[in-house]
């Protein structure tokens, strides 16, 4: 609310002269305060206080309705921004985040420097935040909300949490009240008490949360963002803005990853860059490759096309201070050596073109014909994204249709299917000597044709699961007229078995 009124950097300046701010919500049929700023706290306003009591203290209190969905969306954006510290970020209730910073603190000069940098940057974005570091998620959660230490020394969870209230163990509010009535008010009260009576009286969840906070039981965090297979990043002392600087950095990051990919025998299929703006916004751009690649120039060229497609949509603001390249999906890379006199590899050129078009237009817009699982001719093919088709084909692009699929050596004319298939079958007026025989003459598009010879029928049953049980079968004929033109017709409906008046349709033309 304050950020919308006074801007993101309002906490870096003196607070404007304005009434206190609070957020209200209906709790048990009563409008209560669920959040307030420090200015409101100085007037005696507290969390869970009724709005009428708060108005009695501060008549001009400025209130806004609690909107959990907006808070969750805001927290999700902060989660993405926290990726600048570690890729392992998880939810911590409805108002916090867990960051697994194992192996990351040295990049910021140590744990204390990381906490200071995190809190300072969040304050610059208009947020009030508290951070704590501990060996366990439970201890860090407790210290950030109820403790005073920013960093808990390794193995010192019991001493650090001893004087904190039981709510610091992430227990249900009802359980906390019940235990307080029996004299259990602090975490230290549970340390020397026999565990079996506690479990029988208060349930196993109490001991589970206690053990997790103390490190006696592992707690698994589920990262909100997918973890990249490989990551390389660059931090800038001065933020960058220009596209050439961004592309040059991408090329250097891809070059640094090439040896790692070579040692693992992998190539990139999907990668993404994350650009962290100094004001907290995060821009993400992803590209896909139709086959595994590892050449830095090839990867940077894809991002060049991707940036070109954005036009003015990439708002650099005051610049990007961190740029990260993530390899989201990699596959085995074929390192076959080509001979010096080998012809040009047109398949590689085709892949490069597909990748460039996909990066500029979007992978779903680059399509090709593919087969569908049906015998009905007009449904037997579809336009499929090239990359999805290559994934189903095991990483290779679907090539030209094989001879066995469309040709028959035993037929007089070779082709058993027309090269030109009409989008929809067109009605034909036909005369046949017998009901189940081929036509001796037919009229199509106002032109009359005499049959010289024919071949068929080829019967194709209906798809009752799609068209219903009342759909008709088809008898297809290859027909040649007196001028040598060849047609593909079918009779719709079996005479006296499905209909008494079957109709004829033109469906395709042979060369």
N, C-alpha and C positions, 0 to 999 in steps of 0.2 A: 504494500500500500504506500509506504514512504518512498520506495523507489519510483513508483509511478508518479508521485506528486513532485518530488524534488530531484529526480535523476538518480542514476546508479551510483554516483560518487558522493552522495549526500553525507555519508558517514565521515568523509575526509574533511568536511567543513563544519563550522558551528551549526547547531540545529536551528532551523528557522523558527521564528516566533509563531507558534501554532499550537492548537490544543493537543492534548495527549491522544494517542492512537491505540485502538484496541480492536480485536476480532472477536465476534460473538457467534454463538451457536446454541441451538436448542438441546439441552441435556435434561432428560427426565421431565419433559414438559415445562422446563424453565429456561429462559434465555440467560446464559452465563458467559463470562469472559473465558475464552480459550487461549488467547495470546494478547500480549500488550508490550509496548515499548518501555524502555527504561524511564522515560519522562512520565509515563503513566504510573509506573511503580513508585516513583518518588512522591506521588500524591496518595499512596496507600492502596492503590488498585492491585488486586491479586488474581492469579489464575483460579478459575472455578468460582469466582465471585459472581453474584447475580448482577444483571445489568442495572436493576433498580438501585442496588447498594452503590454500584460504581457511579451512577448518575448523581446520587446524593453527595458523593465526594467531589466529583468533577461534573458539573451540569453540562458543560460544553464538550464533553468527551466525544471524540470522533470515532464512530464505529463502522465496521464493515462486516458483511456476512461471511462466515467461514465457507470456503469452497474447496473441498478435499481434492477434486479432480485437478484444479489449477495448481494446488500445492504439489500434487504428485508430478504433474508435468514440469513444474519448476525444479523439483528435486531431481527429475530425470535429466534435465539440462545440466544441472550442477554435477551430476554423476558423470556425464560425458566429458565435462570440463576437467574433472578430477583424473581423467585418463592421462593428463600431463605428468602425474606423479607415479601412477601404476596402472596397468591394464586390468587389474583385479579389483573391481569396485562392486560392492553388493549393497542391498538395502539394509538399513538398520532401523526397523520400525517404520513409522510414517513421517519422521522428522530428522532422519540422519542417514549416514552412509558408513559402511565399513570399507577401509582401504587396506589391502594386504601389500605392505611396502617392503616385504622381504627382498633383500638384494637391490633395493632402489635408493636407499638413503645416501649412499656415497655420491650419487649424482647431484645432491643438493648441499653437500658439506656436512652431513650428519643428521641425526634425528631431530635435534633442536632446531637446526636451520630449516629443515623441511616443515616442521610445525609452524615456525614463524612465517615462512613464505606462504604457506597455505592460508593462515589466518589473515595475513596482510592482504593477499590478493582477494579473498572473499570480502574483506572490509572495503576494499576499493570498489567492489561491485555492489556495495550497499547492503551486505548481509552481516548479521551478527552471528558468529560461529565460535564454537569451542572444540578443540581437538586434543586428543590424548593418545599416547602410544604405549602399548603393553604387549606382553607375549601372547595374550589370548583376546579374542573379540569381546568376551564378557567383561574382562577387566578394563579394556579400553572404553567400552560403552559406559561402565559404571563411573570411571574417573572423569570422562568428558561431561557427564551430567550431574554428578554429585561430588566429585573430588576436587582437589586443588592442584594436584600434580599434573604436569603436562606429559611427563615421561615416567613410566614405572620401570624401575630397574629389572633386568631379567631375573625371574624366579622370586620376585618380591611381591607377588600379588596378595598374599595373605596379610602382610604388614600394611600394604597400601589400602586395602579394602576393609580392614578391620573396623574402623570407626564410621563407615558409611552406612546409611539406612538400608533396610532390607529391600526397598524398592530398587536399589542399585543392582540386584541380582536378576532383574527383568521378570519379576513375579507378578502374578495377577493381583490387582488392587484388593480384591476381597480377601485373598490369602494374607496379604501384608497386614490388613486391619485385624484379622483373626489372630495372627501371631503376636501383634503388638499388644493385644489384650492379655496375652499370656506372658508378657515380659520380653519377648524377642523383638528388639527394636533396631539392633545393629547387626551387621554381617558377622562381627566377632562373636556374637552370642551363639553362633552355630558351630564354631570351630571345635570346641571341646565337648559338645553334646553327643551322646551315642546316636549313631545314624539310624539304627533299626526303629527306635520309638518315633523319630522324626518322620520316617517314611510311612509308618502305620498311621500316624496322626494327621500328617499334612500332605501325604502323597509323594510319589517318586519324582515329580517335576521339581520340587524344591531342591532335592539333592542333585538332580541333573544340572540345574542352573548353577548351583554352588560349585560342582565339580568342573563345569565348563569355565567358569570365571577363574578358578584356581589353576586350571591347566591339567587337572586329573582326568578329564575326558575331552576328546577332540571335538571341535565344532567345525563343520564344513560350511564354507561360504560359497554361494552360487553367484558367480559374476554376472552382472547385467548385460555386459557386452561380450561378444565372442572373442576368445583369446586368439591372437594371431599366431601362426606357426613360426614366423620370423618377424622381427621388428628392428628397424633402424631409425634413429631420429637425430635431428640437429637442432640445437638451441642457439639463439642469436642474442648477442648483447644489445644490438640495435634491431628493432623489428624491421622486417622486410615487407615490401608492398608490391613491387613490380613483378609482372608475370615471368620475365626472364630470370629473375633471381629465384623464383619458386621452381621453375623448370630446371635450372642449373643445380639446385639443391636436390631435386628428385633424381637427377642423373648421378650425382655423387653418392646418394644413399643406395641407389640400385647397384652402383659399382662396388660399394662396400659389401653388399649382400651376395654378389656373384660367387666369391670363393666358398661361402657357406652353402650355397645351392649346389656347387660343383662337388663338394665333399659328400653331400647327401644324395647326389644323383637326382636332383629335383629340378623342375622348371615351374615357373609361375603360371597359374591359370586365372587367378583373381587376386588383385591387390588393391589397396586403398591408401590414400594419403589423408591425414588429419592435419588441419591447419588451425592452430590455437591462437586466437586473437588476444591482444593484450587486455581487452575489455571483458573477456570471459566467454565470448562466442566461439563455437567450434564449427569449422567447415569440413565436410567430408566429401571426397570424390573417389569413386571406385571405377576400375576398368576391368574388362575380362579379355582373355585370350582364347582363341579357338584351339590352340595347342600349347603345350608347355613351352615357355620362353624364359631365357635368363640373360639375354643381351641387354645391357643397360640402355643403349640407344633405342632399342625396340620398346622398352617399358616407358621411357621418357617420351617417346613419340606418341604413345597411346594417351598419356596425360596431356600432351600438347593438344591433341584433338579434343580431348574432354574439356579442357579449358577454353578452347576456341568455340565449342558449342554453348558455353555458358553465357557468352557475350558479356553483359554487365552484371550478371547475377552474383559473381564472386566479390562480395563487399569486404575489402581488406580493412576498413575502418582505420584505426591508428597503426595497423600493421600486425604481422604474425611474428611471435617470438619463439614458437616451437613448431617444427614440421616433422611429422612422423610418417614413415612408410611401413605399412603392415602387409605381410603376405598372408592373405586369408585362406588361400587354397593352393596347394602345390601338388604336382604329379610327377611320376618318373619321367626323366628327360632322355630321349633317344639321341645318343651321341654318335650316330653313324657317320663315318668319314666318306665324303664324296670324292671321286676321282677328278683329276684336273681336266679331263676331256669330257666330263659328264655334261649332258644337256642341261639347260636351265630347268630348275625345279619349279614348274608352274604351280604345284600345290602350295609351296611356301609363299609364292606371290599371291595366290588366292587367299591364303590365310591372313597375310598381312593386310590385304584389302578389306577382308571381313572385319578384322580387328579395328582398323581405322574407322570404317563405317559404323561399327558398333559403339566405339568410343564417342563419336560425334553425334550419331542419331539415336543411340540407345540399342542395346542388344536385342530387345524384343521387336525392333523394327527391321532388322536385317533377317530376311526369311528366304526359304527355299521350299520347293515341293518335296513332300515326303509321303510315304505310303500310310494308309489307314487300315485298320483291321476290319475289313468288310469286303463282301463280294459285289455289292452294288456299285457299278462303274462310276457314277457321278459322286460317290462318297469315298472312293478308294484312295483318294489323295487329299492332302491338305497343305496349307502354308504353315510351316513350322519355323521358329527361330533357329538360325543356323547353329548357334552355340549349344542349344539344348539337343538338337539333332546329333551334333558331334559327340556330346556326352553319352547319348544312348548308343552311339556306334563305337564306344570305347576310345574316344579321343581322336578319331579320324573323321574327316569330312565325308559325308555321303557323296559318292561319285556318280557317274552316269549309270543309268539302269542297265543291268546285265542282259545279255542276249537271252539267257534261259528264262528270264522273267517275262519277256515280251515277244519272243520269237519261238516258233515251232518248226523244226526241221522237216516234219512230216507233212506240212501243208503245202498247197500249190503256190501260195503267194507269200509265204514266210511269216508275215505279221498276222497274229491272231487278234490283235487289238488295234483300233485306228489310232493314227498319230494325232488326228484332230478330233477331239471329243467336244461335243456341244455342251454348253454350260447346263442346259436343261433339255431333256428330250422334247422334240417338236412333233406335233401331230402329223400323221401321214394318211392319205386315203389310198388303201391298197386292195387289190383283188387277188385272191389265192384260189387255185383250182380245188383244193381240199382244205378243210378248216385248219388242220395242223400243218399244212405245207407252206413253202415260201411264196412270196407274192410273184405273180407273173407281170404285173405292172403296178405302178404306184404314182401318186401325185404328191409332190413336196414343194412348198413355196410356189404354188401355181404352175409348176412345170411337170410334165408327164414323162415318165421313164418306163422303158420296156426292159424286162429282165432277160439277159442272155444266159447267165448261169449263176448259181448260188451255192452256198455251203452252210450247213447247219441242220437242225437248230442246236444251239448251246443254251441249256436251260439254267436259269439263275432263280433260286427260290427267294421269296420275300423275307425280310427281317421282321418277323412277327413281334419281337420284343420291342421294336421301335415303331413300326407302322401299324401294328395291331394284327389280330388273327384274320381279319377280313381282307388283307392286302393280297394282290395278285402276283403270280409268278411271271417270269419273262422268258420268252423264247427268242434268242438272238440269231440273226442270219447275216452272213456276208453275201452281198448281192452286187453283181456287175451288170451294168446296162449295155446297150448296143454300142455306145461310144467308148466303152472301156472304163468308165467311171465306176468306182467301187464305193459302196455304202455299207453302213452297219445299222440295221433295223432290228426292231424287236416287236413281237406280238405280246400285248399286255393282257394276261389272263388266259387260262387253259380252257379250251372250248368244252362246254357242257360239264365241266368239273368245277370251274370257278365262276364262269360267266357264259351266257349265251351269245354275247356280242362283244368279242375281244376287239381291242383297238390297236392300231399300229402307230409306231413312233420312230422317228429318225434320231439316231444318237451319235453318229460319228462318220467321218470320211477317211478313207484310205488314200495313200499317195498314188 
